[in-house]
Amino acid sequence: MRERLRHCKRVIIKVGTSTLTHPGGHLHLGRMEALVRQIADLHFEGRQVILVTSGAVGAGLGRLGLAERPAEVAAKQALAAVGQGLLMQRYEGLFSEYGLVVGQVLLTREDLEDPDRRASSAQVMERLLAWGVIPIVNENDTVTSEEIRVGDNDTLSARVAALVRADLLILLSDVDGLYPADPHLHPGLSPIPWVSPDDDLDRFAGGPGSANGTGGMVTKVAAARICAEHGIPMVLACGERPDVLRQILAGEEIGTLFSREG
């Protein structure tokens, strides 16, 4: 199955808050630059790439100098309002260095569940890809209440992958993959190279997400299962690894491959 990843044309890449921001919440420009360079390389290879990005709330947190992520929904929505603009400004500047244009796509749960809005969302992204634009997707946190959120960007990226019939979803996180036990408690463990989303993975998926994010291993396993329902493989890998996207799409055994075929 790894060898088949070399031929994936339409790829969804999700990057998490922990990869995009420093612990204090400020955007990690070095990692953003590395990510954009890799995506540009994939684009010029002839692949279609959609980026699902976290980091809006974290960027707002850093810009306003707040020490920690607030629990209040309205405060998080306000931080997203500040941070989303900063995030897109950075992406636009970085991609423009490669002559690439980006398009912001902010989605809500209704955009993915209502048939008419779902079809409209798919058409917009198809048009952007046809024009050679890099769609940059995030949940519209500013207008979405906690009760009607998609929930997290792992789930969002899987649903976007299904929406546009992607060939592959890559989740970039602060972990190297799915481990058989907590690697912090058991140093020296290697990530599992391949698992089926149909396996009992819940025992491997304990633990919350990062302090500045919303996801954890539970949401990543859930994303893999959404993808599996649509025949889409998913790779979980560390976003800090140099050239991680090139290595995955070269068929190298990087991270954990979630697929019904090994």
KOLKE-952928 format. One record per residue (C-alpha): x, y, z; residue in one letter; residue number from 0. Coordinates in nm, 4 decimals. Example, Ala and Ser with C-alpha at 12.3 -4.5 7.8 and 13.67 -1.06 7.14 Angstrom:
% KOLKE-952928
DRENGU / 1.2300 / -0.4500 / 0.7800 / a / 0
DRENGU / 1.3670 / -0.1060 / 0.7140 / s / 1
% end
This chain:
% KOLKE-952928
DRENGU / 0.0000 / 0.0000 / 0.0000 / m / 0
DRENGU / 0.2854 / 0.2415 / 0.0777 / r / 1
DRENGU / 0.4058 / 0.2153 / -0.2801 / e / 2
DRENGU / 0.0627 / 0.3259 / -0.4034 / r / 3
DRENGU / 0.0949 / 0.6544 / -0.2172 / l / 4
DRENGU / 0.3436 / 0.7634 / -0.4832 / r / 5
DRENGU / 0.0535 / 0.7881 / -0.7280 / h / 6
DRENGU / -0.1865 / 0.9883 / -0.5100 / c / 7
DRENGU / -0.2896 / 1.2983 / -0.7031 / k / 8
DRENGU / -0.5384 / 1.4697 / -0.4714 / r / 9
DRENGU / -0.3980 / 1.5032 / -0.1198 / v / 10
DRENGU / -0.5470 / 1.6621 / 0.1914 / i / 11
DRENGU / -0.2873 / 1.7823 / 0.4421 / i / 12
DRENGU / -0.3981 / 1.8718 / 0.7930 / k / 13
DRENGU / -0.1532 / 2.0527 / 1.0193 / v / 14
DRENGU / -0.2206 / 2.0835 / 1.3903 / g / 15
DRENGU / -0.1866 / 2.3708 / 1.6329 / t / 16
DRENGU / 0.1074 / 2.2071 / 1.8102 / s / 17
DRENGU / 0.3025 / 2.2014 / 1.4828 / t / 18
DRENGU / 0.2123 / 2.5554 / 1.3757 / l / 19
DRENGU / 0.2629 / 2.7437 / 1.7010 / t / 20
DRENGU / 0.5149 / 2.7855 / 1.9781 / h / 21
DRENGU / 0.4045 / 2.6693 / 2.3256 / p / 22
DRENGU / 0.3005 / 3.0267 / 2.4066 / g / 23
DRENGU / 0.0701 / 3.0363 / 2.1049 / g / 24
DRENGU / 0.2707 / 3.2536 / 1.8645 / h / 25
DRENGU / 0.2946 / 3.1233 / 1.5084 / l / 26
DRENGU / 0.6060 / 2.9149 / 1.4421 / h / 27
DRENGU / 0.7186 / 3.0807 / 1.1190 / l / 28
DRENGU / 1.0008 / 2.8358 / 1.0530 / g / 29
DRENGU / 0.7627 / 2.5408 / 1.0476 / r / 30
DRENGU / 0.5114 / 2.7319 / 0.8387 / m / 31
DRENGU / 0.7827 / 2.8105 / 0.5846 / e / 32
DRENGU / 0.8898 / 2.4448 / 0.5704 / a / 33
DRENGU / 0.5301 / 2.3295 / 0.5276 / l / 34
DRENGU / 0.4598 / 2.5774 / 0.2473 / v / 35
DRENGU / 0.7801 / 2.4805 / 0.0641 / r / 36
DRENGU / 0.6806 / 2.1143 / 0.0728 / q / 37
DRENGU / 0.3265 / 2.1860 / -0.0454 / i / 38
DRENGU / 0.4628 / 2.4021 / -0.3283 / a / 39
DRENGU / 0.6882 / 2.1140 / -0.4337 / d / 40
DRENGU / 0.3887 / 1.8780 / -0.4407 / l / 41
DRENGU / 0.1894 / 2.1300 / -0.6451 / h / 42
DRENGU / 0.4631 / 2.1602 / -0.9051 / f / 43
DRENGU / 0.4808 / 1.7789 / -0.9243 / e / 44
DRENGU / 0.1243 / 1.7939 / -1.0534 / g / 45
DRENGU / -0.0580 / 1.7032 / -0.7328 / r / 46
DRENGU / -0.3668 / 1.8833 / -0.6078 / q / 47
DRENGU / -0.3270 / 1.9846 / -0.2440 / v / 48
DRENGU / -0.5852 / 2.1106 / 0.0039 / i / 49
DRENGU / -0.4475 / 2.2362 / 0.3346 / l / 50
DRENGU / -0.6629 / 2.2043 / 0.6467 / v / 51
DRENGU / -0.4994 / 2.4262 / 0.9034 / t / 52
DRENGU / -0.5383 / 2.4720 / 1.2745 / s / 53
DRENGU / -0.3774 / 2.7597 / 1.4573 / g / 54
DRENGU / -0.6298 / 3.0452 / 1.4386 / a / 55
DRENGU / -0.7104 / 3.0434 / 1.8093 / v / 56
DRENGU / -0.3449 / 2.9833 / 1.8955 / g / 57
DRENGU / -0.2337 / 3.2720 / 1.6741 / a / 58
DRENGU / -0.4893 / 3.5015 / 1.8361 / g / 59
DRENGU / -0.3697 / 3.3883 / 2.1772 / l / 60
DRENGU / -0.0134 / 3.4846 / 2.0936 / g / 61
DRENGU / -0.1057 / 3.8124 / 1.9245 / r / 62
DRENGU / -0.3009 / 3.9313 / 2.2287 / l / 63
DRENGU / -0.0349 / 3.8110 / 2.4696 / g / 64
DRENGU / -0.2661 / 3.5815 / 2.6650 / l / 65
DRENGU / -0.1007 / 3.3161 / 2.8786 / a / 66
DRENGU / -0.3417 / 3.0286 / 2.8245 / e / 67
DRENGU / -0.6315 / 2.9154 / 2.6095 / r / 68
DRENGU / -0.9608 / 3.0313 / 2.7680 / p / 69
DRENGU / -1.2439 / 2.7904 / 2.8419 / a / 70
DRENGU / -1.5216 / 3.0354 / 2.7535 / e / 71
DRENGU / -1.6671 / 2.9773 / 2.4067 / v / 72
DRENGU / -1.7060 / 3.3480 / 2.3237 / a / 73
DRENGU / -1.3423 / 3.4132 / 2.4171 / a / 74
DRENGU / -1.2215 / 3.1325 / 2.1894 / k / 75
DRENGU / -1.4388 / 3.2652 / 1.9076 / q / 76
DRENGU / -1.2929 / 3.6128 / 1.9543 / a / 77
DRENGU / -0.9396 / 3.4706 / 1.9494 / l / 78
DRENGU / -1.0215 / 3.2905 / 1.6251 / a / 79
DRENGU / -1.1438 / 3.6198 / 1.4769 / a / 80
DRENGU / -0.8057 / 3.7774 / 1.5554 / v / 81
DRENGU / -0.5945 / 3.4760 / 1.4663 / g / 82
DRENGU / -0.7556 / 3.3626 / 1.1403 / q / 83
DRENGU / -0.6544 / 3.6817 / 0.9636 / g / 84
DRENGU / -0.2980 / 3.6529 / 1.0924 / l / 85
DRENGU / -0.2815 / 3.2917 / 0.9807 / l / 86
DRENGU / -0.4027 / 3.3623 / 0.6275 / m / 87
DRENGU / -0.1773 / 3.6660 / 0.5969 / q / 88
DRENGU / 0.1234 / 3.4467 / 0.6701 / r / 89
DRENGU / 0.0142 / 3.1717 / 0.4335 / y / 90
DRENGU / -0.0578 / 3.4170 / 0.1508 / e / 91
DRENGU / 0.2839 / 3.5749 / 0.1880 / g / 92
DRENGU / 0.4680 / 3.2435 / 0.2004 / l / 93
DRENGU / 0.2860 / 3.0823 / -0.0931 / f / 94
DRENGU / 0.3250 / 3.3977 / -0.3049 / s / 95
DRENGU / 0.7023 / 3.3473 / -0.2917 / e / 96
DRENGU / 0.6424 / 3.0400 / -0.5104 / y / 97
DRENGU / 0.3966 / 3.2206 / -0.7372 / g / 98
DRENGU / 0.1025 / 3.0370 / -0.5824 / l / 99
DRENGU / -0.2380 / 3.1770 / -0.4916 / v / 100
DRENGU / -0.4336 / 3.0612 / -0.1867 / v / 101
DRENGU / -0.8072 / 3.0658 / -0.1208 / g / 102
DRENGU / -0.9606 / 3.0703 / 0.2258 / q / 103
DRENGU / -1.2460 / 2.8241 / 0.2841 / v / 104
DRENGU / -1.4151 / 2.8496 / 0.6253 / l / 105
DRENGU / -1.6614 / 2.5679 / 0.6881 / l / 106
DRENGU / -1.9297 / 2.4898 / 0.9431 / t / 107
DRENGU / -2.0953 / 2.1585 / 1.0181 / r / 108
DRENGU / -2.3967 / 2.2643 / 0.8134 / e / 109
DRENGU / -2.1703 / 2.3130 / 0.5108 / d / 110
DRENGU / -2.0776 / 1.9450 / 0.5339 / l / 111
DRENGU / -2.4167 / 1.7998 / 0.6302 / e / 112
DRENGU / -2.6831 / 1.9983 / 0.4426 / d / 113
DRENGU / -2.6988 / 1.8468 / 0.0892 / p / 114
DRENGU / -2.7192 / 2.1802 / -0.0948 / d / 115
DRENGU / -2.4448 / 2.3468 / 0.1098 / r / 116
DRENGU / -2.2297 / 2.0351 / 0.0866 / r / 117
DRENGU / -2.2591 / 2.0364 / -0.2920 / a / 118
DRENGU / -2.1785 / 2.4086 / -0.3004 / s / 119
DRENGU / -1.8700 / 2.3601 / -0.0807 / s / 120
DRENGU / -1.7464 / 2.0807 / -0.3053 / a / 121
DRENGU / -1.7991 / 2.2916 / -0.6182 / q / 122
DRENGU / -1.6025 / 2.5820 / -0.4708 / v / 123
DRENGU / -1.3050 / 2.3618 / -0.3892 / m / 124
DRENGU / -1.3185 / 2.1901 / -0.7275 / e / 125
DRENGU / -1.3082 / 2.5305 / -0.8967 / r / 126
DRENGU / -1.0160 / 2.6478 / -0.6819 / l / 127
DRENGU / -0.8202 / 2.3325 / -0.7653 / l / 128
DRENGU / -0.9010 / 2.3687 / -1.1359 / a / 129
DRENGU / -0.7569 / 2.7209 / -1.1229 / w / 130
DRENGU / -0.4379 / 2.5982 / -0.9565 / g / 131
DRENGU / -0.5254 / 2.7663 / -0.6262 / v / 132
DRENGU / -0.4294 / 2.6100 / -0.2912 / i / 133
DRENGU / -0.7497 / 2.5910 / -0.0811 / p / 134
DRENGU / -0.6782 / 2.6596 / 0.2867 / i / 135
DRENGU / -0.9570 / 2.5207 / 0.5021 / v / 136
DRENGU / -1.0471 / 2.5820 / 0.8646 / n / 137
DRENGU / -1.3635 / 2.5578 / 1.0689 / e / 138
DRENGU / -1.5418 / 2.8917 / 1.0982 / n / 139
DRENGU / -1.4846 / 2.9137 / 1.4729 / d / 140
DRENGU / -1.6001 / 3.2752 / 1.5000 / t / 141
DRENGU / -1.9623 / 3.1977 / 1.4093 / v / 142
DRENGU / -1.9865 / 2.8350 / 1.5226 / t / 143
DRENGU / -2.1113 / 2.7561 / 1.8722 / s / 144
DRENGU / -1.9723 / 2.4629 / 2.0691 / e / 145
DRENGU / -2.2913 / 2.2641 / 2.0169 / e / 146
DRENGU / -2.2789 / 2.2743 / 1.6356 / i / 147
DRENGU / -1.9052 / 2.2508 / 1.5685 / r / 148
DRENGU / -1.7541 / 1.9840 / 1.3485 / v / 149
DRENGU / -1.5503 / 1.9306 / 1.6641 / g / 150
DRENGU / -1.1834 / 1.9360 / 1.5665 / d / 151
DRENGU / -0.9720 / 1.9692 / 1.2551 / n / 152
DRENGU / -0.8822 / 1.5990 / 1.2437 / d / 153
DRENGU / -1.2509 / 1.5256 / 1.1872 / t / 154
DRENGU / -1.2862 / 1.8271 / 0.9573 / l / 155
DRENGU / -0.9973 / 1.7138 / 0.7376 / s / 156
DRENGU / -1.1428 / 1.3632 / 0.7051 / a / 157
DRENGU / -1.4796 / 1.5019 / 0.6054 / r / 158
DRENGU / -1.3162 / 1.7349 / 0.3531 / v / 159
DRENGU / -1.1260 / 1.4358 / 0.2126 / a / 160
DRENGU / -1.4568 / 1.2553 / 0.1651 / a / 161
DRENGU / -1.6202 / 1.5680 / 0.0211 / l / 162
DRENGU / -1.3656 / 1.6091 / -0.2584 / v / 163
DRENGU / -1.2960 / 1.2361 / -0.3058 / r / 164
DRENGU / -0.9298 / 1.2696 / -0.2117 / a / 165
DRENGU / -0.6704 / 0.9991 / -0.2706 / d / 166
DRENGU / -0.4970 / 1.0482 / 0.0649 / l / 167
DRENGU / -0.5235 / 1.2343 / 0.3954 / l / 168
DRENGU / -0.2041 / 1.3241 / 0.5818 / i / 169
DRENGU / -0.2327 / 1.4381 / 0.9440 / l / 170
DRENGU / 0.0738 / 1.6283 / 1.0623 / l / 171
DRENGU / 0.0966 / 1.6374 / 1.4398 / s / 172
DRENGU / 0.3526 / 1.6482 / 1.7212 / d / 173
DRENGU / 0.3736 / 1.2673 / 1.7333 / v / 174
DRENGU / 0.5451 / 1.0265 / 1.4941 / d / 175
DRENGU / 0.2398 / 0.8041 / 1.4572 / g / 176
DRENGU / 0.0217 / 0.5644 / 1.6545 / l / 177
DRENGU / 0.2147 / 0.3881 / 1.9307 / y / 178
DRENGU / 0.1344 / 0.0574 / 2.1051 / p / 179
DRENGU / 0.1738 / 0.2411 / 2.4385 / a / 180
DRENGU / 0.2351 / 0.5950 / 2.5610 / d / 181
DRENGU / 0.5835 / 0.6833 / 2.4235 / p / 182
DRENGU / 0.6323 / 0.9343 / 2.7052 / h / 183
DRENGU / 0.6032 / 0.6525 / 2.9574 / l / 184
DRENGU / 0.7844 / 0.3964 / 2.7422 / h / 185
DRENGU / 1.0832 / 0.5653 / 2.5727 / p / 186
DRENGU / 1.2295 / 0.3828 / 2.2762 / g / 187
DRENGU / 0.8998 / 0.2640 / 2.1319 / l / 188
DRENGU / 0.8527 / 0.2918 / 1.7569 / s / 189
DRENGU / 0.5228 / 0.3894 / 1.5961 / p / 190
DRENGU / 0.3093 / 0.1162 / 1.4435 / i / 191
DRENGU / 0.3781 / 0.1295 / 1.0663 / p / 192
DRENGU / 0.0336 / 0.0089 / 0.9549 / w / 193
DRENGU / -0.3047 / -0.0510 / 1.1144 / v / 194
DRENGU / -0.6535 / -0.1116 / 0.9835 / s / 195
DRENGU / -0.9101 / 0.1460 / 1.0982 / p / 196
DRENGU / -1.1415 / -0.1510 / 1.1603 / d / 197
DRENGU / -0.9125 / -0.2828 / 1.4358 / d / 198
DRENGU / -0.9743 / -0.2107 / 1.8039 / d / 199
DRENGU / -0.7561 / 0.1001 / 1.8204 / l / 200
DRENGU / -0.9237 / 0.2676 / 2.1158 / d / 201
DRENGU / -0.6756 / 0.1096 / 2.3573 / r / 202
DRENGU / -0.3955 / 0.2964 / 2.1767 / f / 203
DRENGU / -0.5824 / 0.6256 / 2.1612 / a / 204
DRENGU / -0.5874 / 0.7518 / 2.5185 / g / 205
DRENGU / -0.4913 / 1.1031 / 2.6148 / g / 206
DRENGU / -0.6031 / 1.4569 / 2.5358 / p / 207
DRENGU / -0.4669 / 1.6906 / 2.2731 / g / 208
DRENGU / -0.2077 / 1.9618 / 2.3205 / s / 209
DRENGU / -0.2659 / 2.2594 / 2.5480 / a / 210
DRENGU / -0.3322 / 2.4935 / 2.2541 / n / 211
DRENGU / -0.5266 / 2.2492 / 2.0379 / g / 212
DRENGU / -0.8457 / 2.0436 / 2.0562 / t / 213
DRENGU / -0.7452 / 1.7096 / 1.9081 / g / 214
DRENGU / -0.5767 / 1.4005 / 2.0462 / g / 215
DRENGU / -0.5205 / 1.0440 / 1.9302 / m / 216
DRENGU / -0.8912 / 0.9661 / 1.9752 / v / 217
DRENGU / -0.9834 / 1.2215 / 1.7081 / t / 218
DRENGU / -0.7116 / 1.0926 / 1.4754 / k / 219
DRENGU / -0.8425 / 0.7370 / 1.4977 / v / 220
DRENGU / -1.1940 / 0.8712 / 1.4351 / a / 221
DRENGU / -1.0649 / 1.0586 / 1.1280 / a / 222
DRENGU / -0.9057 / 0.7391 / 0.9955 / a / 223
DRENGU / -1.2392 / 0.5595 / 1.0292 / r / 224
DRENGU / -1.4232 / 0.8336 / 0.8396 / i / 225
DRENGU / -1.1655 / 0.8050 / 0.5620 / c / 226
DRENGU / -1.1930 / 0.4256 / 0.5564 / a / 227
DRENGU / -1.5682 / 0.4515 / 0.4959 / e / 228
DRENGU / -1.4821 / 0.6302 / 0.1705 / h / 229
DRENGU / -1.1843 / 0.4143 / 0.0726 / g / 230
DRENGU / -0.9277 / 0.6838 / 0.1546 / i / 231
DRENGU / -0.5988 / 0.5924 / 0.3282 / p / 232
DRENGU / -0.4622 / 0.8192 / 0.6013 / m / 233
DRENGU / -0.1093 / 0.8735 / 0.7301 / v / 234
DRENGU / -0.0310 / 1.0198 / 1.0722 / l / 235
DRENGU / 0.3197 / 1.1628 / 1.1006 / a / 236
DRENGU / 0.5236 / 1.4269 / 1.2798 / c / 237
DRENGU / 0.4999 / 1.7707 / 1.1220 / g / 238
DRENGU / 0.8411 / 1.8662 / 1.2558 / e / 239
DRENGU / 1.0179 / 1.5975 / 1.0510 / r / 240
DRENGU / 1.2151 / 1.7513 / 0.7611 / p / 241
DRENGU / 1.0596 / 1.6798 / 0.4197 / d / 242
DRENGU / 0.7938 / 1.4596 / 0.5782 / v / 243
DRENGU / 0.5451 / 1.5113 / 0.2942 / l / 244
DRENGU / 0.7938 / 1.4160 / 0.0238 / r / 245
DRENGU / 0.8919 / 1.1042 / 0.2179 / q / 246
DRENGU / 0.5323 / 0.9920 / 0.2677 / i / 247
DRENGU / 0.4458 / 1.0445 / -0.0984 / l / 248
DRENGU / 0.7627 / 0.8642 / -0.2050 / a / 249
DRENGU / 0.6231 / 0.5544 / -0.0334 / g / 250
DRENGU / 0.8677 / 0.5609 / 0.2566 / e / 251
DRENGU / 0.7597 / 0.4032 / 0.5864 / e / 252
DRENGU / 0.7015 / 0.7273 / 0.7744 / i / 253
DRENGU / 0.4493 / 0.7513 / 1.0572 / g / 254
DRENGU / 0.1458 / 0.5234 / 1.0741 / t / 255
DRENGU / -0.0598 / 0.4280 / 0.7701 / l / 256
DRENGU / -0.4290 / 0.3734 / 0.8456 / f / 257
DRENGU / -0.5727 / 0.1635 / 0.5660 / s / 258
DRENGU / -0.7804 / -0.1494 / 0.5187 / r / 259
DRENGU / -0.5023 / -0.2712 / 0.2907 / e / 260
DRENGU / -0.1541 / -0.3196 / 0.4363 / g / 261
% end
